[in-house]
Amino acid sequence: MSGASEPGSAQIRPVTEVAVGVIVQPDGRYLLAQRPEGKPYAGYWEFPGGKLEVGESIEAALARELHEELGIDVKACHLWHTLEHDYPHAYVRLYFCKVTEWSGEPHGREGQAFVWQLLPASVKPLLPATIPVLEWLAAE
């Protein structure tokens, strides 16, 4: 019998909760940001966002992260999909929020590159948990 299947024998990984912004313009373009050097998966493209702080709502975390990373202020967003992904460095629960209204012009405040894309994405490589989001966008 495998030890991983026995109750209580498997090491439980902590869940990192992350608010993620799927920033969509009226013409269907969406924003992808490139992970900066020094972070896991540096150079990979993803939807921007970050970890929830203790006691912080998903929407508040997203607003804070998008302001810190891109210099924009979220005006309208809604929780769209939730996805869990097991990366080698962390087990994450991703709360994807569709952002449909914001103020300010996005710019990489942490030195990261970003691009507006239409489906299919032309930038590579994509962070693994980004791929299902593109499929959800295509299905709409």
BAFI-3210 file (N, C-alpha, C; in Angstrom, 3 decimals, decimal comma, padded with zeros to 6 digits):
// residues 140
n [1|2|3|4|5|6|7|8|9|10|11|12|13|14|15|16|17|18|19|20|21|22|23|24|25|26|27|28|29|30|31|32|33|34|35|36|37|38|39|40|41|42|43|44|45|46|47|48|49|50|51|52|53|54|55|56|57|58|59|60|61|62|63|64|65|66|67|68|69|70|71|72|73|74|75|76|77|78|79|80|81|82|83|84|85|86|87|88|89|90|91|92|93|94|95|96|97|98|99|100|101|102|103|104|105|106|107|108|109|110|111|112|113|114|115|116|117|118|119|120|121|122|123|124|125|126|127|128|129|130|131|132|133|134|135|136|137|138|139|140]
n.u [000,847|000,546|002,127|001,300|-001,399|-002,585|-004,596|-003,607|-000,897|000,296|002,170|000,834|000,425|000,670|-001,934|-001,660|-003,310|-004,419|-005,190|-006,209|-006,058|-007,989|-007,761|-009,760|-010,349|-012,913|-012,773|-011,972|-009,312|-006,827|-004,787|-001,512|001,196|004,744|006,611|008,937|012,594|014,102|011,842|009,877|009,472|010,391|010,194|008,058|004,712|001,765|-001,464|-001,854|-001,468|-001,683|-000,747|-003,222|-003,536|-003,664|-006,970|-007,852|-010,050|-010,807|-011,284|-010,192|-007,500|-006,859|-007,248|-005,252|-002,903|-002,932|-002,692|-000,175|001,480|000,840|-000,067|-002,742|-006,173|-008,697|-012,011|-014,286|-014,945|-015,379|-015,626|-014,701|-013,713|-012,416|-009,439|-007,311|-003,861|-000,989|002,090|005,662|006,913|004,840|001,493|-001,313|-004,313|-006,192|-007,934|-009,637|-010,460|-012,541|-011,705|-013,235|-013,384|-011,316|-009,103|-006,482|-003,428|-002,020|001,239|004,459|005,264|007,067|009,118|008,426|007,554|004,652|001,818|-000,855|-003,161|-004,827|-006,929|-005,564|-003,061|000,013|002,428|005,094|006,891|003,846|002,592|001,704|-000,909|-002,178|-003,094|-005,682|-007,315|-007,218|-008,568|-011,116|-011,735|-011,861|-014,101|-016,206]
n.v [-001,177|002,230|004,903|007,518|007,439|006,818|007,912|010,841|010,347|011,623|014,481|017,595|020,317|023,818|026,090|028,649|031,570|033,455|036,448|037,212|039,223|039,419|041,412|043,050|044,617|046,544|045,736|043,142|042,611|041,454|041,695|040,566|039,862|039,748|037,544|038,737|038,660|036,654|035,642|032,612|030,817|032,893|035,130|033,886|034,314|035,727|036,309|039,311|039,789|038,838|037,549|037,050|038,985|038,418|038,405|039,938|040,722|039,089|040,924|043,291|042,554|042,143|044,740|046,123|044,752|045,161|047,908|048,223|046,742|047,604|050,208|050,934|051,695|049,725|049,756|048,291|044,919|041,358|038,204|035,461|032,837|030,058|028,345|025,659|024,985|022,982|023,881|023,306|024,944|025,938|025,381|026,607|028,525|030,034|032,949|034,069|037,134|039,005|041,995|044,831|047,530|050,295|052,839|054,921|054,321|051,300|050,451|048,970|048,816|047,400|046,896|044,947|043,464|043,948|043,037|043,696|041,404|039,485|036,630|033,814|033,702|035,292|035,471|033,716|031,788|030,527|030,780|027,812|027,758|029,766|028,940|027,505|029,740|031,212|029,443|029,613|032,258|032,052|030,484|032,109]
n.w [000,000|-000,747|000,926|000,508|000,089|002,443|005,125|006,794|006,458|004,365|003,476|004,067|002,010|002,431|001,428|-000,845|-001,253|-003,969|-005,619|-008,845|-011,717|-014,557|-016,892|-019,054|-022,101|-023,861|-026,567|-026,427|-025,971|-023,698|-020,753|-020,255|-018,078|-017,627|-015,655|-013,312|-013,047|-010,515|-009,344|-009,002|-012,048|-013,693|-016,427|-017,614|-018,886|-017,490|-015,945|-014,124|-010,537|-007,043|-003,765|-001,216|001,712|005,270|006,396|004,290|001,621|-001,513|-003,584|-002,492|-002,218|-004,903|-005,963|-004,541|-005,369|-008,205|-008,289|-007,073|-008,868|-011,505|-011,430|-011,688|-010,849|-009,735|-010,817|-011,478|-010,992|-010,987|-009,329|-011,193|-011,975|-010,114|-009,444|-008,637|-008,416|-008,532|-008,145|-008,329|-006,401|-004,828|-003,649|-005,047|-004,746|-006,990|-007,532|-010,019|-011,250|-013,267|-014,643|-015,589|-015,629|-014,990|-013,709|-014,881|-016,695|-017,512|-016,371|-016,013|-012,892|-011,397|-013,022|-014,804|-017,947|-019,999|-022,007|-024,293|-025,475|-028,038|-028,442|-030,160|-027,529|-028,209|-026,969|-025,356|-022,912|-021,441|-018,149|-016,456|-015,122|-016,444|-018,893|-018,801|-018,342|-020,676|-022,294|-021,103|-021,722|-024,508|-024,795|-024,300]
ca.u [000,000|001,311|001,986|000,650|-002,851|-003,072|-004,990|-002,690|000,515|000,816|002,501|-000,148|001,056|-000,194|-002,549|-001,416|-004,463|-003,943|-006,174|-005,641|-006,866|-008,125|-008,113|-010,288|-010,840|-014,156|-012,516|-011,571|-007,898|-006,585|-003,425|-000,619|002,433|005,843|007,156|010,290|013,728|014,115|010,629|009,706|008,961|010,780|010,103|006,771|003,617|000,649|-002,369|-001,264|-002,150|-000,790|-001,256|-004,111|-003,009|-004,580|-008,152|-008,114|-010,960|-010,241|-011,357|-009,234|-006,162|-006,670|-007,082|-003,931|-001,865|-002,919|-002,154|001,263|002,187|000,547|-000,446|-004,135|-007,164|-009,827|-013,331|-015,307|-014,454|-016,184|-015,014|-015,095|-013,406|-011,410|-008,653|-006,176|-002,755|000,126|003,403|006,714|007,270|003,679|000,150|-002,039|-005,735|-006,229|-009,246|-009,575|-011,493|-012,571|-011,653|-013,816|-013,269|-010,213|-008,594|-005,035|-002,868|-001,096|002,677|005,156|005,874|008,121|010,047|007,973|006,941|003,267|001,312|-002,276|-003,251|-006,089|-006,803|-004,785|-001,906|001,190|003,640|005,458|006,032|002,746|002,548|000,736|-002,281|-002,737|-003,660|-007,134|-008,000|-007,350|-009,652|-012,382|-011,994|-012,226|-015,415|-017,258]
ca.v [000,000|003,458|005,775|008,777|007,307|006,555|009,150|011,392|010,057|012,516|015,842|018,537|021,582|024,967|026,680|030,071|032,160|034,502|037,180|037,390|040,106|039,216|042,773|042,903|045,831|046,296|045,071|041,764|042,463|041,193|042,038|039,572|040,435|038,787|037,396|039,313|037,861|036,485|034,950|031,339|030,933|034,185|035,176|033,346|035,285|035,398|037,392|039,918|039,648|038,493|036,853|037,703|039,168|037,941|039,230|040,751|040,109|038,866|042,178|044,243|042,086|042,408|046,183|046,484|044,193|045,813|049,254|048,086|046,213|048,267|051,609|051,205|051,585|048,910|050,373|047,242|043,561|040,319|036,887|034,800|031,416|029,681|027,219|025,270|024,461|022,512|024,189|022,749|025,853|026,319|024,945|027,878|028,653|031,261|033,561|034,898|038,169|039,747|043,441|045,446|048,999|050,751|054,159|054,922|053,577|050,319|050,493|048,001|049,507|046,553|046,632|043,816|043,735|043,509|043,183|043,463|040,294|038,909|035,179|033,116|034,459|035,161|035,461|032,419|030,714|030,895|030,098|026,729|028,070|030,775|028,270|027,328|031,032|031,537|028,585|030,186|033,458|031,614|029,861|033,128]
ca.w [000,000|-000,843|002,092|000,148|000,074|003,789|005,803|007,775|006,198|003,332|003,908|003,531|001,615|002,684|000,251|-001,027|-001,943|-004,866|-006,423|-010,179|-012,548|-015,998|-017,302|-020,403|-022,751|-024,610|-027,857|-026,185|-025,621|-022,282|-020,380|-019,669|-017,546|-017,590|-014,302|-013,275|-012,559|-009,066|-008,927|-009,711|-013,421|-014,268|-017,886|-018,058|-018,971|-016,608|-015,595|-012,927|-009,260|-005,943|-002,587|-000,261|003,055|006,302|006,591|003,102|000,655|-002,847|-004,341|-001,914|-002,583|-006,326|-006,140|-004,014|-006,228|-009,517|-008,090|-006,835|-010,033|-012,779|-011,238|-012,051|-009,788|-010,180|-010,617|-011,575|-011,205|-010,342|-009,274|-012,430|-011,842|-009,116|-009,926|-007,803|-009,219|-007,721|-008,705|-007,477|-005,308|-004,018|-004,031|-005,072|-005,080|-007,788|-007,690|-011,220|-011,289|-014,520|-014,408|-016,786|-015,558|-014,151|-014,072|-015,034|-017,821|-016,928|-016,628|-015,168|-011,753|-010,838|-014,115|-015,608|-019,244|-020,143|-023,367|-024,555|-026,410|-028,492|-028,545|-029,146|-027,023|-029,071|-026,160|-024,785|-022,431|-020,561|-016,859|-016,629|-014,691|-017,352|-020,064|-018,701|-018,403|-022,099|-022,790|-020,620|-022,533|-025,861|-024,748|-024,085]
c.u [000,893|001,054|001,241|-000,867|-003,448|-003,432|-003,945|-001,222|001,126|001,102|001,494|000,562|000,123|-000,735|-002,238|-002,578|-004,023|-005,124|-005,516|-006,594|-006,827|-008,681|-008,490|-010,810|-012,109|-013,951|-012,030|-010,108|-007,766|-005,102|-002,704|000,651|003,487|006,430|008,603|011,345|013,657|012,878|010,577|009,057|009,256|010,739|008,811|005,713|002,419|-000,319|-001,857|-002,120|-001,162|-001,522|-002,204|-003,379|-004,068|-005,734|-008,563|-009,078|-010,236|-010,185|-010,348|-007,804|-005,872|-006,428|-005,695|-002,830|-001,789|-002,425|-000,636|002,024|002,045|000,137|-001,860|-005,025|-008,384|-011,129|-014,453|-014,637|-015,417|-015,435|-015,581|-014,911|-012,392|-010,736|-007,550|-005,123|-001,600|001,427|004,464|007,021|006,087|002,412|-000,716|-003,519|-005,863|-007,673|-009,157|-010,769|-011,406|-012,672|-012,110|-013,753|-012,169|-009,849|-007,072|-004,623|-001,863|000,356|003,366|005,911|006,985|009,122|009,628|007,387|005,475|002,826|-000,204|-002,342|-004,689|-005,868|-006,419|-003,582|-000,704|002,487|003,848|006,674|004,942|002,861|001,458|-000,705|-002,932|-003,504|-005,168|-007,915|-008,206|-008,450|-011,016|-012,741|-012,462|-013,635|-016,547|-017,805]
c.v [001,241|004,346|007,049|008,672|007,049|007,860|009,562|011,154|011,006|013,895|016,792|019,850|022,726|025,521|028,176|030,624|033,400|035,122|037,517|038,232|039,723|040,534|042,733|044,246|045,509|045,571|043,630|041,566|042,284|041,408|040,839|040,285|039,336|038,753|037,882|038,325|037,792|035,811|033,589|031,576|032,314|034,100|034,608|034,449|034,790|036,571|037,977|039,718|039,302|037,898|037,722|037,839|038,712|038,927|040,067|040,013|039,933|040,180|043,199|043,855|042,390|043,891|046,634|046,011|044,896|047,253|049,183|047,691|047,067|049,733|051,934|051,032|050,865|049,617|049,346|045,907|042,594|038,990|036,062|033,296|031,230|028,402|026,929|024,644|024,121|022,767|023,557|023,624|026,206|025,679|026,190|027,692|030,033|031,723|034,520|035,846|038,878|041,234|044,124|046,980|049,365|052,164|054,095|054,065|052,586|050,586|049,589|048,680|048,692|046,153|045,492|044,294|043,315|043,784|043,023|042,422|040,066|037,401|034,790|033,961|034,224|035,142|034,069|032,625|031,256|030,113|029,031|027,060|029,165|030,119|028,028|028,648|031,450|030,694|029,113|031,426|033,077|031,055|030,873|033,652]
c.w [000,000|000,365|001,769|000,196|001,456|004,472|006,831|007,470|005,170|003,933|003,263|003,238|001,943|001,368|000,243|-001,841|-002,700|-005,619|-007,755|-011,023|-014,011|-016,518|-018,772|-020,917|-023,537|-025,934|-027,680|-025,857|-024,104|-022,002|-019,760|-019,219|-017,494|-016,182|-014,287|-012,786|-011,039|-008,512|-009,624|-011,080|-014,028|-015,793|-018,440|-018,021|-018,166|-016,538|-014,282|-011,678|-008,180|-004,770|-001,767|001,063|004,048|006,475|005,394|002,176|-000,679|-003,619|-003,825|-002,276|-004,050|-006,579|-005,679|-004,958|-007,591|-009,421|-007,905|-008,095|-011,284|-012,656|-011,656|-010,823|-010,336|-009,833|-010,672|-011,849|-010,536|-010,384|-010,417|-012,333|-010,711|-009,605|-008,914|-008,696|-008,291|-008,475|-007,814|-006,256|-004,401|-004,564|-003,932|-005,375|-005,712|-007,963|-008,867|-011,236|-012,627|-014,180|-015,688|-016,767|-014,582|-014,572|-014,050|-016,215|-017,249|-017,329|-015,607|-014,040|-011,099|-011,924|-015,024|-016,937|-019,180|-021,566|-023,353|-025,660|-026,860|-028,554|-029,963|-028,720|-027,927|-028,269|-025,561|-023,901|-021,506|-019,255|-016,941|-016,223|-015,531|-018,501|-019,938|-018,813|-019,852|-022,733|-022,341|-021,432|-023,928|-025,907|-024,592|-025,396]
res [m|s|g|a|s|e|p|g|s|a|q|i|r|p|v|t|e|v|a|v|g|v|i|v|q|p|d|g|r|y|l|l|a|q|r|p|e|g|k|p|y|a|g|y|w|e|f|p|g|g|k|l|e|v|g|e|s|i|e|a|a|l|a|r|e|l|h|e|e|l|g|i|d|v|k|a|c|h|l|w|h|t|l|e|h|d|y|p|h|a|y|v|r|l|y|f|c|k|v|t|e|w|s|g|e|p|h|g|r|e|g|q|a|f|v|w|q|l|l|p|a|s|v|k|p|l|l|p|a|t|i|p|v|l|e|w|l|a|a|e]
***
